[in-house]
């Protein structure tokens, strides 16, 4: 039996990374094999162009830590954003966009590891999907 194939445009965290994390939560471990093609022209999978880890440290998010509610999915080894940063944070501070980008990249790598352990094949295609 051939694996089912799915294509997903990544581009930005909520519509791409979040959707793939939600898909992982729905996988049936005893189900058919699945192969996912992921289209993302950005060089930072998971972070997208808006949170590029290469941005300078002075480029800050427009919301403080206290308003960032990006909870990792169940089973993720990455943890919450503030925990992932390590050390104490000021809830009123505005974190650098690059820090969020590195966090989202870590979530992406974690998801790839979990897909692999579940027998799901993923292929990152560095181009824009039409």
Secondary structure as UniProt FT lines:
FT   STRAND          4..9
FT   HELIX           13..17
FT   HELIX           18..26
FT   TURN            29..30
FT   STRAND          34..39
FT   TURN            45..48
FT   HELIX           49..51
FT   TURN            53..54
FT   TURN            57..58
FT   HELIX           65..67
FT   TURN            74..75
FT   HELIX           81..85
FT   TURN            91..92
FT   HELIX           97..117
FT   TURN            118..119
FT   STRAND          121..125
//
